[in-house]
């Protein structure tokens, strides 16, 4: 447990105000007094002399706990010309005079803060003139200025930058119940809320400048850039010298990025664990972002004692919308904080975290903007949203001081940086902002500030932005860019911080949001801060009561004072906004059932109480039954009813009439899963027989001999197991323990390999014969037969490339048959692919609903029975035969062959004809075969090829055969590669290719090399062949030479460079990521050491990156390496299906999936890391310029992104020449037709 953090939170909530007094010495004014989130020596207590309550007053909020201390400069006259501050030149120290906001609630009116040359606060008092360094300091005098710590943005997504209109959050009438609704389009919600991520560094810097203009100096933003703001979750330079441990920022602590929704049960993928976060000073996970039971369930699972207990003192949970008082009380007992993002909550869900409840129950609150798409453009706009909610909907519960602390000190505590930032006190870092207090005084000067009211922003005492004259007079300020902010001259130090001028930074942002708005206007397309869940004429989906909440428009009336849609006479909190949420089960939240709603109840967990009892951790639901014996410890049920005697109370048992003790699922059938008897997120146990197996799961049906068999309708279901994939086989009888889910509208059971038990071998149900029209999209039986084996008969192909749908991209490898039924390649892809008009006697497969369409999935070749034989090809395009043959013979180098699209059960006769000079005959392709050779007899030799034609039905295919003279020899040849870099002592293969096949006895080509190594004296192309390969062996020292090959009068050359290599290293050298038609089972990544010494692989990992994920680039796999890689040695990451030399080390892909280990793009990547050092990287089919791996953000593009693509089943992308690394991907990488895992790369002949 983080004792220091717990003590800080306790101090923040419980220590009384310091007495109002005028301190006389800087050393007596240690404001803040907090300590860092690291460990504290036993017995030491924090200095809390300046800690004060953050609200939490039972009488309705924090109260007005501000104390003004009048200092000598309090009555200084305003400056002329509307200036807020003026400077008097001095040395590198700064002495600032203004109204100083202290964390303990005091305001030093006309107080002073002295900052030394290293950026630390030396004095914060009424008079710092006698402090060391003050006499010669540069003076910044601001008679109407209000000096505040820099605002701390405790929640942002810096890699998502653009315009709020891009995902259409702003102005939409749709409201959601959970973040996965808008992320994934679940539960009939819109599927177009997918903001673009992967912001460039310039885009993030533009966003940081916007936040600085709004008074913020630090951000916890899931990534960031160097310069400008402090990025508190980024180690190293991005923290701008703060020297703190980085905050562990986690968007998906439950591993639920795929859209997992569970009303109960904790079978999430779990990205984090108690062990993982134990050593963190600060942990900020996204928790319960939504207003339904699914959102609350996330918190319930994260608070459970044991391996997944993530509600700890170092935790500051982001969002926390869908919680009840008992949950909040538990968080308080653990010392956990809340990070509140009100605008984003309101714009997405029409509701927000009930922060008055958090405050009353003892949870400190920080604040963050979330992101530009549904949140605020800067912290000032977020503060103003919170202030609006507080004033209009929560009866002014929070004081100005409370709101200000949320944006300053509490954000620092949440990120365990409060020992250095977030307050003004000696020893703190001088992250300071001066606001104009001439219109709005004290904390209101911050809360109501407009862009022109931000007069000066300092980070560590160094100026970042402010009034032009003041900035220019400060050290290094005269070089800062000038700009006009709402008619006020300002300077921003952009060049110093980013290396670009302000104009250049603006030019680098083609989808930028403006830096500020003027005249108190609402920023363009700003997401709303007005709570509403109501039906509008243009609403995307029906919203209000059908989604579990009451209808409200947020407008106060005489009968509804708080605008929550519930009349005052019926409202259990008539002056405080508390609509019914889906998790409230149809009534306003009132945990203690005393008629006073939780949000206005001073003791929401104790009926009719005004003085709250201490939290009893042994009775979390307060039903007077100890948790150790309570059959529903998380839900109040004093009667302890349990109809099925499974030790699980009916109040928390999803199947109270079927025994499911402990965490066991509800016993049932696949029928009940499909007919809705079991709702989504219910854990079930069902039986079935496996009918088909995919890489991530399998289909099962109720066996026909099962006692529960009740017909074919609704008898099948997909079982998702994830992880390393299923271990079951077709025909296995299985018992499945998993959770019912709707995945893109297909019902499935989400389980794991360990939760599926094979109980025997069963009989796979016979396929149901249907017409395509019955089961196509919208067909009468499509839904009933989802997950069931079906068969269609006598169909023909009507469309070989139906339009992609549901987020797919072309090619989909689907085709349509009669009736519009899509045939999909989930299990098996036809090779060769179907052709228009092709007929099939039958196609059998599992029917499913995927990507917005009903689809049939054949499992293997036996499921596809061809109809009429279809002529596919006659090839190769050109082959040869010698003249005057005595009998028909095969052509060479490759025999002329006729091929059908696929085998048919009867023999097929193909008509063969040829032009003058060749004798041919018809060919019979045997039954169940797909090809046969075409023998020919050549007459007289000719330089002109003869056309051969194959005819079947109405289809014709042509090829050419040239008749060679009996002893005709080649007249030309090529030598490849034309350029090669070879390490000393190693070999490089070269190939000679003749223009025609060699005659009997072969064709000999002489070889020579003038420097660098040796070649054999000659190489012979065998009779009937056109190619031969030989090796160049490099010498012992670096050299450059020319290799010469001669055939008669024809000479060809190649340039050879022998390299001694540099220090040992490792590079990605060749990648085969896509094998169309081969099932992607021979993918590989080849690593290579081009250096001259061995390279230690200890601690080296290879990370696989999905750059096209909706949430931005994300890691989808990693491979840990060990041992060492000798100079010139290869290492291949591949399955056993990839053939490599026996001397090459093979490292398998993680998991057991036989195919699709590498994503096929677009925008995917591979990174080699050792610690945080990026050793090498490659992106393919689009750049990946920002991906966060283990908390560090990397650009995977070296120089200019490569355009090389893996374009076919016999191609890869490779470094050409082999091993070359110029740190420019466009130069180094090329598409190569020859695939060479574990061997030198070979350039295509035309390269």
Secondary structure in CASP SS format (residue, H / E / C, confidence):
PFRMAT SS
TARGET T0000
AUTHOR 0000-0000-0000
METHOD secondary structure of the structure
MODEL  1
X C 1.00
X C 1.00
X H 1.00
X H 1.00
X H 1.00
X H 1.00
X H 1.00
X H 1.00
X H 1.00
X H 1.00
X H 1.00
X H 1.00
X H 1.00
X H 1.00
X C 1.00
X C 1.00
X C 1.00
X C 1.00
X C 1.00
X C 1.00
X C 1.00
X C 1.00
X C 1.00
X C 1.00
X C 1.00
X H 1.00
X H 1.00
X H 1.00
X C 1.00
X C 1.00
X C 1.00
X C 1.00
X C 1.00
X C 1.00
X C 1.00
X C 1.00
X C 1.00
X C 1.00
X C 1.00
X C 1.00
X C 1.00
X C 1.00
X C 1.00
X C 1.00
X C 1.00
X C 1.00
X C 1.00
X C 1.00
X C 1.00
X C 1.00
X C 1.00
X C 1.00
X C 1.00
X C 1.00
X C 1.00
X C 1.00
X C 1.00
X C 1.00
X C 1.00
X C 1.00
X C 1.00
X C 1.00
X C 1.00
X C 1.00
X C 1.00
X C 1.00
X E 1.00
X E 1.00
X E 1.00
X E 1.00
X C 1.00
X H 1.00
X H 1.00
X H 1.00
X H 1.00
X C 1.00
X C 1.00
X C 1.00
X C 1.00
X H 1.00
X H 1.00
X H 1.00
X C 1.00
X C 1.00
X C 1.00
X E 1.00
X E 1.00
X E 1.00
X C 1.00
X C 1.00
X E 1.00
X E 1.00
X E 1.00
X E 1.00
X E 1.00
X E 1.00
X E 1.00
X E 1.00
X E 1.00
X E 1.00
X E 1.00
X C 1.00
X C 1.00
X C 1.00
X C 1.00
X E 1.00
X E 1.00
X E 1.00
X E 1.00
X E 1.00
X E 1.00
X E 1.00
X E 1.00
X E 1.00
X E 1.00
X C 1.00
X C 1.00
X C 1.00
X C 1.00
X E 1.00
X E 1.00
X E 1.00
X E 1.00
X E 1.00
X E 1.00
X C 1.00
X C 1.00
X C 1.00
X C 1.00
X C 1.00
X C 1.00
X C 1.00
X C 1.00
X C 1.00
X C 1.00
X C 1.00
X E 1.00
X E 1.00
X E 1.00
X E 1.00
X E 1.00
X E 1.00
X E 1.00
X E 1.00
X E 1.00
X E 1.00
X E 1.00
X E 1.00
X E 1.00
X C 1.00
X E 1.00
X E 1.00
X E 1.00
X C 1.00
X C 1.00
X E 1.00
X C 1.00
X C 1.00
X C 1.00
X C 1.00
X C 1.00
X C 1.00
X C 1.00
X C 1.00
X C 1.00
X C 1.00
X C 1.00
X C 1.00
X C 1.00
X C 1.00
X C 1.00
X C 1.00
X C 1.00
X C 1.00
X C 1.00
X C 1.00
X C 1.00
X E 1.00
X H 1.00
X H 1.00
X H 1.00
X H 1.00
X H 1.00
X H 1.00
X C 1.00
X C 1.00
X C 1.00
X C 1.00
X C 1.00
X C 1.00
X C 1.00
X C 1.00
X C 1.00
X C 1.00
X C 1.00
X C 1.00
X C 1.00
X C 1.00
X C 1.00
X C 1.00
X H 1.00
X H 1.00
X H 1.00
X H 1.00
X H 1.00
X H 1.00
X H 1.00
X H 1.00
X H 1.00
X H 1.00
X H 1.00
X H 1.00
X H 1.00
X C 1.00
X C 1.00
X E 1.00
X E 1.00
X E 1.00
X E 1.00
X C 1.00
X C 1.00
X C 1.00
X C 1.00
X C 1.00
X C 1.00
X C 1.00
X C 1.00
X C 1.00
X C 1.00
X E 1.00
X E 1.00
X C 1.00
X C 1.00
X C 1.00
X C 1.00
X H 1.00
X H 1.00
X H 1.00
X H 1.00
X C 1.00
X C 1.00
X C 1.00
X C 1.00
X C 1.00
X C 1.00
X C 1.00
X C 1.00
X E 1.00
X E 1.00
X E 1.00
X C 1.00
X C 1.00
X C 1.00
X C 1.00
X C 1.00
X C 1.00
X C 1.00
X C 1.00
X C 1.00
X C 1.00
X C 1.00
X C 1.00
X C 1.00
X C 1.00
X C 1.00
X C 1.00
X C 1.00
X C 1.00
X C 1.00
X C 1.00
X C 1.00
X C 1.00
X C 1.00
X H 1.00
X H 1.00
X H 1.00
X H 1.00
X C 1.00
X C 1.00
X C 1.00
X C 1.00
X C 1.00
X E 1.00
X E 1.00
X E 1.00
X E 1.00
X E 1.00
X C 1.00
X C 1.00
X E 1.00
X C 1.00
X C 1.00
X H 1.00
X H 1.00
X H 1.00
X H 1.00
X H 1.00
X H 1.00
X H 1.00
X H 1.00
X H 1.00
X H 1.00
X C 1.00
X C 1.00
X C 1.00
X C 1.00
X C 1.00
X C 1.00
X C 1.00
X C 1.00
X C 1.00
X C 1.00
X C 1.00
X C 1.00
X E 1.00
X E 1.00
X E 1.00
X E 1.00
X E 1.00
X C 1.00
X C 1.00
X C 1.00
X C 1.00
X C 1.00
X H 1.00
X H 1.00
X H 1.00
X H 1.00
X H 1.00
X H 1.00
X H 1.00
X H 1.00
X H 1.00
X H 1.00
X C 1.00
X C 1.00
X E 1.00
X E 1.00
X E 1.00
X E 1.00
X C 1.00
X H 1.00
X H 1.00
X H 1.00
X H 1.00
X H 1.00
X H 1.00
X H 1.00
X H 1.00
X C 1.00
X C 1.00
X C 1.00
X C 1.00
X C 1.00
X H 1.00
X H 1.00
X H 1.00
X H 1.00
X H 1.00
X H 1.00
X H 1.00
X C 1.00
X C 1.00
X C 1.00
X E 1.00
X E 1.00
X E 1.00
X C 1.00
X C 1.00
X E 1.00
X C 1.00
X C 1.00
X C 1.00
X C 1.00
X C 1.00
X C 1.00
X C 1.00
X C 1.00
X H 1.00
X H 1.00
X H 1.00
X H 1.00
X H 1.00
X H 1.00
X H 1.00
X H 1.00
X H 1.00
X H 1.00
X H 1.00
X H 1.00
X H 1.00
X H 1.00
X H 1.00
X C 1.00
X C 1.00
X C 1.00
X C 1.00
X C 1.00
X C 1.00
X H 1.00
X H 1.00
X H 1.00
X H 1.00
X H 1.00
X H 1.00
X H 1.00
X H 1.00
X C 1.00
X H 1.00
X H 1.00
X H 1.00
X H 1.00
X H 1.00
X H 1.00
X C 1.00
X C 1.00
X C 1.00
X C 1.00
X C 1.00
X C 1.00
X C 1.00
X C 1.00
X C 1.00
X C 1.00
X C 1.00
X C 1.00
X C 1.00
X C 1.00
X E 1.00
X C 1.00
X C 1.00
X E 1.00
X E 1.00
X E 1.00
X E 1.00
X E 1.00
X C 1.00
X C 1.00
X C 1.00
X C 1.00
X C 1.00
X C 1.00
X C 1.00
X H 1.00
X H 1.00
X H 1.00
X H 1.00
X C 1.00
X C 1.00
X C 1.00
X H 1.00
X H 1.00
X H 1.00
X E 1.00
X E 1.00
X E 1.00
X E 1.00
X E 1.00
X E 1.00
X C 1.00
X C 1.00
X E 1.00
X E 1.00
X E 1.00
X E 1.00
X E 1.00
X E 1.00
X H 1.00
X H 1.00
X H 1.00
X H 1.00
X H 1.00
X H 1.00
X C 1.00
X C 1.00
X C 1.00
X C 1.00
X C 1.00
X C 1.00
X C 1.00
X E 1.00
X E 1.00
X E 1.00
X E 1.00
X E 1.00
X C 1.00
X C 1.00
X E 1.00
X E 1.00
X E 1.00
X E 1.00
X E 1.00
X C 1.00
X H 1.00
X H 1.00
X H 1.00
X H 1.00
X H 1.00
X C 1.00
X C 1.00
X C 1.00
X H 1.00
X H 1.00
X H 1.00
X H 1.00
X H 1.00
X H 1.00
X C 1.00
X C 1.00
X C 1.00
X C 1.00
X C 1.00
X C 1.00
X C 1.00
X C 1.00
X C 1.00
X C 1.00
X C 1.00
X C 1.00
X C 1.00
X C 1.00
X C 1.00
X C 1.00
X C 1.00
X C 1.00
X C 1.00
X C 1.00
X C 1.00
X C 1.00
X C 1.00
X C 1.00
X C 1.00
X E 1.00
X C 1.00
X C 1.00
X C 1.00
X C 1.00
X C 1.00
X C 1.00
X C 1.00
X C 1.00
X C 1.00
X C 1.00
X C 1.00
X H 1.00
X H 1.00
X H 1.00
X C 1.00
X C 1.00
X C 1.00
X C 1.00
X E 1.00
X C 1.00
X C 1.00
X C 1.00
X C 1.00
X C 1.00
X C 1.00
X C 1.00
X C 1.00
X C 1.00
X C 1.00
X C 1.00
X C 1.00
X C 1.00
X C 1.00
X C 1.00
X C 1.00
X C 1.00
X C 1.00
X C 1.00
X C 1.00
X C 1.00
X C 1.00
X C 1.00
X C 1.00
X C 1.00
X C 1.00
X C 1.00
X C 1.00
X C 1.00
X H 1.00
X H 1.00
X H 1.00
X C 1.00
X C 1.00
X C 1.00
X C 1.00
X C 1.00
X C 1.00
X C 1.00
X C 1.00
X C 1.00
X C 1.00
X C 1.00
X C 1.00
X C 1.00
X H 1.00
X H 1.00
X H 1.00
X C 1.00
X C 1.00
X C 1.00
X C 1.00
X C 1.00
X C 1.00
X C 1.00
X C 1.00
X C 1.00
X C 1.00
X C 1.00
X C 1.00
X C 1.00
X C 1.00
X C 1.00
X C 1.00
X C 1.00
X C 1.00
X C 1.00
X C 1.00
X C 1.00
X C 1.00
X C 1.00
X C 1.00
X C 1.00
X C 1.00
X C 1.00
X C 1.00
X C 1.00
X C 1.00
X C 1.00
X C 1.00
X C 1.00
X C 1.00
X C 1.00
X C 1.00
X C 1.00
X C 1.00
X C 1.00
X C 1.00
X C 1.00
X C 1.00
X C 1.00
X C 1.00
X C 1.00
X C 1.00
X C 1.00
X C 1.00
X C 1.00
X H 1.00
X H 1.00
X H 1.00
X C 1.00
X C 1.00
X C 1.00
X C 1.00
X C 1.00
X C 1.00
X C 1.00
X C 1.00
X C 1.00
X C 1.00
X C 1.00
X C 1.00
X C 1.00
X E 1.00
X E 1.00
X C 1.00
X C 1.00
X H 1.00
X H 1.00
X H 1.00
X H 1.00
X H 1.00
X C 1.00
X C 1.00
X C 1.00
X C 1.00
X C 1.00
X C 1.00
X C 1.00
X C 1.00
X E 1.00
X E 1.00
X E 1.00
X E 1.00
X E 1.00
X E 1.00
X E 1.00
X E 1.00
X E 1.00
X E 1.00
X E 1.00
X C 1.00
X C 1.00
X C 1.00
X E 1.00
X E 1.00
X E 1.00
X E 1.00
X E 1.00
X C 1.00
X C 1.00
X C 1.00
X C 1.00
X C 1.00
X C 1.00
X C 1.00
X C 1.00
X C 1.00
X C 1.00
X C 1.00
X C 1.00
X C 1.00
X C 1.00
X E 1.00
X E 1.00
X E 1.00
X E 1.00
X E 1.00
X C 1.00
X C 1.00
X C 1.00
X C 1.00
X C 1.00
X C 1.00
X C 1.00
X C 1.00
X C 1.00
X C 1.00
X C 1.00
X E 1.00
X E 1.00
X E 1.00
X E 1.00
X E 1.00
X E 1.00
X E 1.00
X E 1.00
X E 1.00
X E 1.00
X E 1.00
X E 1.00
X C 1.00
X C 1.00
X E 1.00
X E 1.00
X E 1.00
X E 1.00
X E 1.00
X C 1.00
X C 1.00
X H 1.00
X H 1.00
X H 1.00
X E 1.00
X E 1.00
X E 1.00
X E 1.00
X E 1.00
X E 1.00
X C 1.00
X C 1.00
X C 1.00
X C 1.00
X C 1.00
X C 1.00
X E 1.00
X E 1.00
X C 1.00
X C 1.00
X H 1.00
X H 1.00
X H 1.00
X H 1.00
X C 1.00
X C 1.00
X C 1.00
X C 1.00
X C 1.00
X C 1.00
X C 1.00
X C 1.00
X C 1.00
X C 1.00
X C 1.00
X C 1.00
X C 1.00
X E 1.00
X E 1.00
X E 1.00
X E 1.00
X E 1.00
X E 1.00
X E 1.00
X E 1.00
X E 1.00
X E 1.00
X E 1.00
X C 1.00
X C 1.00
X C 1.00
X C 1.00
X C 1.00
X C 1.00
X C 1.00
X C 1.00
X C 1.00
X C 1.00
X C 1.00
X C 1.00
X C 1.00
X C 1.00
X C 1.00
X E 1.00
X E 1.00
X E 1.00
X H 1.00
X H 1.00
X H 1.00
X E 1.00
X E 1.00
X E 1.00
X E 1.00
X C 1.00
X C 1.00
X C 1.00
X C 1.00
X C 1.00
X C 1.00
X C 1.00
X C 1.00
X C 1.00
X C 1.00
X C 1.00
X C 1.00
X C 1.00
X C 1.00
X E 1.00
X E 1.00
X E 1.00
X E 1.00
X E 1.00
X E 1.00
X E 1.00
X E 1.00
X E 1.00
X E 1.00
X E 1.00
X E 1.00
X C 1.00
X C 1.00
X E 1.00
X E 1.00
X E 1.00
X E 1.00
X E 1.00
X C 1.00
X C 1.00
X C 1.00
X H 1.00
X H 1.00
X H 1.00
X E 1.00
X E 1.00
X E 1.00
X C 1.00
X C 1.00
X C 1.00
X C 1.00
X E 1.00
X E 1.00
X E 1.00
X E 1.00
X E 1.00
X C 1.00
X C 1.00
X E 1.00
X E 1.00
X E 1.00
X E 1.00
X E 1.00
X E 1.00
X C 1.00
X C 1.00
X C 1.00
X C 1.00
X C 1.00
X E 1.00
X C 1.00
X C 1.00
X E 1.00
X C 1.00
X C 1.00
X C 1.00
X C 1.00
X E 1.00
X E 1.00
X E 1.00
X E 1.00
X C 1.00
X C 1.00
X C 1.00
X C 1.00
X C 1.00
X C 1.00
X C 1.00
X E 1.00
X E 1.00
X E 1.00
X E 1.00
X E 1.00
X E 1.00
X E 1.00
X C 1.00
X C 1.00
X C 1.00
X E 1.00
X E 1.00
X C 1.00
X C 1.00
X C 1.00
X E 1.00
X E 1.00
X E 1.00
X C 1.00
X C 1.00
X C 1.00
X C 1.00
X C 1.00
X E 1.00
X E 1.00
X E 1.00
X C 1.00
X C 1.00
X E 1.00
X E 1.00
X E 1.00
X C 1.00
X C 1.00
X C 1.00
X C 1.00
X C 1.00
X C 1.00
X C 1.00
X E 1.00
X E 1.00
X E 1.00
X E 1.00
X E 1.00
X E 1.00
X E 1.00
X C 1.00
X C 1.00
X E 1.00
X E 1.00
X E 1.00
X E 1.00
X E 1.00
X E 1.00
X E 1.00
X E 1.00
X E 1.00
X E 1.00
X C 1.00
X C 1.00
X C 1.00
X C 1.00
X C 1.00
X C 1.00
X C 1.00
X C 1.00
X E 1.00
X E 1.00
X E 1.00
X E 1.00
X C 1.00
X C 1.00
X E 1.00
X E 1.00
X E 1.00
X E 1.00
X E 1.00
X C 1.00
X C 1.00
X C 1.00
X E 1.00
X E 1.00
X E 1.00
X E 1.00
X E 1.00
X E 1.00
X E 1.00
X E 1.00
X C 1.00
X C 1.00
X C 1.00
X E 1.00
X C 1.00
X C 1.00
X C 1.00
X C 1.00
X E 1.00
X E 1.00
X E 1.00
X E 1.00
X E 1.00
X E 1.00
X E 1.00
X C 1.00
X C 1.00
X C 1.00
X E 1.00
X E 1.00
X C 1.00
X C 1.00
X C 1.00
X E 1.00
X E 1.00
X E 1.00
X E 1.00
X C 1.00
X E 1.00
X C 1.00
X C 1.00
X C 1.00
X E 1.00
X E 1.00
X E 1.00
X E 1.00
X E 1.00
X E 1.00
X E 1.00
X E 1.00
X C 1.00
X C 1.00
X C 1.00
X C 1.00
X E 1.00
X E 1.00
X E 1.00
X E 1.00
X E 1.00
X E 1.00
X E 1.00
X E 1.00
X E 1.00
X C 1.00
X C 1.00
X E 1.00
X E 1.00
X E 1.00
X E 1.00
X E 1.00
X E 1.00
X E 1.00
X E 1.00
X E 1.00
X E 1.00
X C 1.00
X C 1.00
X C 1.00
X C 1.00
X C 1.00
X C 1.00
X C 1.00
X E 1.00
X E 1.00
X E 1.00
X E 1.00
X E 1.00
X E 1.00
X C 1.00
X C 1.00
X C 1.00
X C 1.00
X C 1.00
X C 1.00
X C 1.00
X C 1.00
X C 1.00
X C 1.00
X C 1.00
X E 1.00
X E 1.00
X E 1.00
X E 1.00
X E 1.00
X C 1.00
X C 1.00
X C 1.00
X C 1.00
X C 1.00
X C 1.00
X E 1.00
X E 1.00
X C 1.00
X C 1.00
X C 1.00
X E 1.00
X E 1.00
X E 1.00
X E 1.00
X E 1.00
X E 1.00
X E 1.00
X C 1.00
X C 1.00
X C 1.00
X C 1.00
X C 1.00
X C 1.00
X C 1.00
X E 1.00
X E 1.00
X E 1.00
X E 1.00
X E 1.00
X E 1.00
X E 1.00
X C 1.00
X C 1.00
X C 1.00
X E 1.00
X E 1.00
X C 1.00
X C 1.00
X C 1.00
X C 1.00
X E 1.00
X E 1.00
X E 1.00
X E 1.00
X E 1.00
X C 1.00
X C 1.00
X C 1.00
X C 1.00
X C 1.00
X C 1.00
X C 1.00
X C 1.00
X C 1.00
X C 1.00
X E 1.00
X E 1.00
X E 1.00
X C 1.00
X C 1.00
X C 1.00
X C 1.00
X C 1.00
X C 1.00
X C 1.00
X C 1.00
X C 1.00
X C 1.00
X C 1.00
X C 1.00
X C 1.00
X C 1.00
X C 1.00
X C 1.00
X E 1.00
X E 1.00
X E 1.00
X E 1.00
X E 1.00
X E 1.00
X E 1.00
X C 1.00
X C 1.00
X E 1.00
X E 1.00
X E 1.00
X E 1.00
X E 1.00
X E 1.00
X E 1.00
X E 1.00
X C 1.00
X C 1.00
X C 1.00
X C 1.00
X C 1.00
X C 1.00
X E 1.00
X E 1.00
X E 1.00
X C 1.00
X C 1.00
X E 1.00
X E 1.00
X E 1.00
X C 1.00
X C 1.00
X C 1.00
X C 1.00
X C 1.00
X C 1.00
X C 1.00
X C 1.00
X C 1.00
X C 1.00
X C 1.00
X C 1.00
X C 1.00
X C 1.00
X C 1.00
X C 1.00
X C 1.00
X E 1.00
X E 1.00
X E 1.00
X E 1.00
X C 1.00
X C 1.00
X C 1.00
X C 1.00
X C 1.00
X C 1.00
X C 1.00
X C 1.00
X C 1.00
X H 1.00
X H 1.00
X H 1.00
X H 1.00
X E 1.00
X E 1.00
X E 1.00
X E 1.00
X C 1.00
X C 1.00
X C 1.00
X C 1.00
X C 1.00
X C 1.00
X C 1.00
X C 1.00
X C 1.00
X C 1.00
X C 1.00
X C 1.00
X C 1.00
X C 1.00
X C 1.00
END
